[in-house]
């Protein structure tokens, strides 16, 4: 018998009065990044998890690595030629 894969249930996240400034910043950054608020929260959650697993790496390096991985998946990667300066 095969298991049927179902989509995960939505999770509600509540922000209280003490987080109102953080919520405003999240909304502004989501808009600037052309993301929904939900997508922005997921993005920051993913970054936070990767950063927690790699405390020795600066956040900008983590973002660059994740961006590079997505570019490579999209077929934009080029092999590096050692010793060749262009």
FENQUIVEN-V513655 format. One line per field, one symbol per residue. ss: DSSP state (h for helix, s for strand, l for the rest). A space follows every 10 residues. Layout:
BEGIN
ss: ???
END
This chain:
BEGIN
ss: llllllllll llllllhhhh hhhhhhhhhh hhllllhhhh hhhhhhhhhh hhhlllllhh hhhhhhhhhh hhhlllllll llllll
END
